[in-house]
Amino acid sequence: MPISIGLPIVTSCSVDSCGYNHGGCHAGAISVGGPHSHCNTFVDTADKGGRDETASVGACTRTDCKFNDSLICSAEGITVGASADNADCLTFEAKETAGATA
């Protein structure tokens, strides 16, 4: 069985309505994207499934996130919860842009 070496894990998920969330996220891997860092793997169901292991973050299309490195998340881990939608990456931080002032 393949192992996701070096990928960040979903350290916590507060979205109880997701079928992969039961004592933590148990999807094999999630992807994050969309205009507000949506967990694209979110499944709104009372049925619970997935793997025994905690999910990794397999892909992220939020190129404006400081943790995005060639469409892969470089954070140590992420938190998923309600924000603009049911299931969003709450670890998202916008990249600093050139010429930005503090």
Buried (B, 14 or more C-beta within 10 A) or exposed (E): EEEBEEBBBBBBBEBEEBBBBEEBBBBBBBBBBBEEBBBBBBBEEEEEEBEEBBBBBBBBBBEEBBBBEEEBBBBEBBBBBEBEBBBBBBBBEEEEEEEEEE
